[in-house]
């Protein structure tokens, strides 16, 4: 574990902007990359730059996480965390407790492709990631296998500009600096067949040294009371590993049904499936601004 945050750490102050603004910024970056003379016209990038990192939000998350007792997750095979950094303490305490319960040398990080920038159902990358806490290595061999099998397309630009992935990478580098990463951004229109095919392609990677991190925010655009009701429905489907029900949900339940459905299918292939809920809250409860709309957060793990 790294002792602290360098005062000179680079910061791209985007992580706490509203989701629509993040989406527009990401889309603009991707459009720029496709312009003649833009980044795509030069040599292929060799690392992912630091994006969607806010030093103040990260530091505040660490301070708040320090007030939460450590609760290790022994036997965890997959963990669910938010990607909205208003809930940074939930992201960081989850990864801290994950590290307290076991050693992992590979992280499969899965989140939504918010603006459908990917040219395929799942985008991935074989490049390492620059972070304020050092370089987080990729697992190029595993990425190559997924690409060769047609399970995911290698699209580094898509991953660099997707905050559900790029925004979580610094936290992984902070707590699991020696792990290698297999990142995936999933389009929201994957059907049950595509989800199951991707689960089968990922299954050979799911050894005891691998943890799956699902980066998902839950109910959107609802009141706090409505969000609680929708979360109860989503949690029931997660506990039952009902992938079809999960895929039928929309933004009122969660922002990436395919990610949570994929977890269910992977756990089924592992003959696992016990889901332990660690926490369920929302942006209104965390900020004290309970007027709608809110975004809800679920943390927990499968073992």
N, C-alpha and C positions, 0 to 999 in steps of 0.2 A: 504494500500500500504506500502511495506517495504521501509524504508528510504534509505538504501544503501546496498552495497555489502560487506560482511565481508572480510577483507584482508586475513583471514586464510581459506577462502572457498576452499574445495577440487576442483581440476580441472583435468579432463581427456581431454587433448588437442587434440580432434579429430574433433570438429565441423567444422573446416575450411579446412580439408583435402579434396582432390578431391573425387567425388562420387565413382569412381572405387576402390580407396584405402579404403574408408569406407566400401564398400561392402565386400572386401576381409577380412578386419579385423573382420567384423561381422560374416562372414562365418567361419573364424578360431575359433572365440569364441564359435560358436554353435557346431562345430566339437569337440572342446575340452570338451564341456559339455557332449557329448555323449560317450567319452572315458571311459573305465573302470577305476574307481577310481577318475573320474572327478567330477564336481559339481553335476551331476545327480545321482551319487552314494551315496551322503549324504542326509541329511534331506532336505525337500522342503524349498526353500528360503522363507523368511517371508516378505521381502521388495524388491523393485527394487533398485539397487545401483545407484549412480550418474554416468551416462555415457553420452558421447557426450555433455559435458559442458565445455566451455572454458571461464574462468573468464575474460580474456582480451577482447574476442569477445563480451561477454555480456556487459561489461562496455562500450566498444566503441559503441555498439548498443544503450545503454541508453543515451549516450552523443549526438548521432546523432538524436535520437528520440526527445530529449528535444528541438531541433531546429525546430521540426514540430509542427505547431499549433494543439491543441487538437480539434478533430472533432468527437463528440459523435455519436453513432450509435443507436438512439432510435428505439425500436421495432425490433432490430436484432434477428434473429433466427439461423443464421449460418454465419460464417465469414471464409474467405479464406485467408491464410497466407503462405509464403514460409517456407521451412525448411533449406535452405542454409544460413549459418550465415554471409556470405558476405552481405546479406540483413537483418541483425539482427535488424536494426532500423525499418524496415517494420513490422517485427514480433512484436516487442515490442510496437511500436506506435499503432498497430491495437488492441492489447490486452489492452493497456492503455485506448484507446478511447472506447473500448467495456465496460470496467468497468465504464467509465464516463457516459455511456448512460443507465446503468441498473445494477441490482443486479442478480447474478446467483449463484445457489447453486449446479449445476451439469454441468460438461463439458463432452461432447462426443467428444473425440479427434480421428480423422480419418486420416490415411495416408497410403502410399503404403508400401507393404511388398517388399522391393527392390530386395531381393535375393531369393524370394519365399521359405523362410524358414518355413512358416506356413504349418501345416499338413492339413489345411482346407482353404476354401476361405477367411475366416476372423479369425484372431487370436485376443484374448483379454486377460485380466488379472484382477484378483480380489485382487491384492496386492497393498499396498500403495507404494508411491515413495519417496525415499530419495532425497532431493534437497539441495543446499546451503542455501535455504531460509526456511527450515523446511520440515516437512513431509506432502506430498500431499496425502490426503486420497483417497482410492478407493470407488466405490459404489458396494460392493460385491453382494447386492441383485439384482441389475439390471444386473450385469454380469452373475449371476446364472440363471436368467430368459432367457437371450440370449443363454446361453449354453444349458439349458434344452430344448429350442425350436429348437436347432440345427442350430441357426443362426450364431454362432461363437464358436470357440473352445478355452478353457482356456489354453494358452501357455505363461507363464511368460517369459521364456527365449527368445522367439521370440520378445516380446515387449522390453525387456531390451536392445537388440542388434539391434533395428530398429531405425535409427536416425530420421526418420520422426515423430516418436512418442516420444522416449526418449529425443530427442534433444529439443522438444518444452515444455516438462513438467516443466523445471525450470522457463520458462517465465510465465506459467500458475500459478505456485506456487507464483511467485513474485506479480502478479496482482490480482489473485483470490485465495488467500491462504485458504479460508474457503470452497471452492467448493470441491465436490467429483468428481472423474474422471472415465469415462468409455472409455478406450482406445481400438482402433481397428486398426489393420494393414491388409490391403486388398491385396490379390494377384491380379496381373494384368490381369488374365485370366477369371475374373468373367463375365458372360454373363448377358443379360438384365433380364432374369428370376431370376437369383441369386441376382442381385442388387435389384430388386423389392421385393423379399422375405425378404431381409435384411432390406429394408426400412419399410416394414410392421411390422417386429419384433421390430424395433426401435421406431415406431410411438407412442406407449404408454408412452415412456419416454420423449416425446417432449412437456413438459409443459412450462409455462411461465418462470420458474426458470432454464431452461436448455438451454445452448448454444452449438451449434455444431461448432467445430473448424476443418476445413479441412486444413491439412498440405500438400501442393502440390507445387512443382516447375513446371514451364511450359516449354516452348520450349527448347529442348536440341539439341546440335550438329549442330547448324545452325549459319549463320552470323547474325549480329544484325538486318539487314534489313529483312532477311528471318524470324527471330524470331518475329519481329513485324507483319509480314503478317500472320504467323501461329497463333499468339495470337489473331488477329482480328477474325479469323475463330472460335477459341475456345470461345471467348467472345460472339460471335453471337449465338453459340449453347447454352452457359450458360444462356444468356438472354431469349432464346426461351425455355429453359428447355428441350432440345432435347437430351434425354439420349442415344438414339440409335446412333445419330451422334457423341456424346462425346465418346462412347465406340468404335467407329470406328477409333479414332485417335491413333497415336503412339507417340514415344518419341519426334518426331519433333513438337508435339503440347503440350504434358504434360506427366509427369511421372506416373500419376495415374488416367487414365480415369474412373475406377470404383468409386473412391472417389468423383469426381465431378458429375458423373451420379447418385450416391447415394444421394448427396445433392439435385439434381433436383427432384428425386422421393420422398424424404422426404418432400420437400417444396410443392410438388403437393398434398401429403396426408394432409398437413396442410392448404391447400387452400391458400398458399402463393406463392410468386415467383418473386417479384420485386427485381432485382439485381442491386445494386449500386456499380459501379466501383470506388475504391479509388485511385488506382495507377497501372501502368504497366511500368516496366522497365526491364533491363537485366544486367547481370554481366559485360558486356562490358561498358555500360553506367555508372555503379557504380564505376568501377575500373579505367576507362579511357583507358582500353586496348580493343579496339573495334575489334581487329582481331578475326576471328572465331577460335573455336566455342564459343558460349555464352550460358548461361542459363537464361531464362526469368522468371520474377516474376509478379504475379497478386495479388493484394489485393482488397478486396471488401466484401460486405455482402448481404445476402438475408433477406428480412423482409416481 
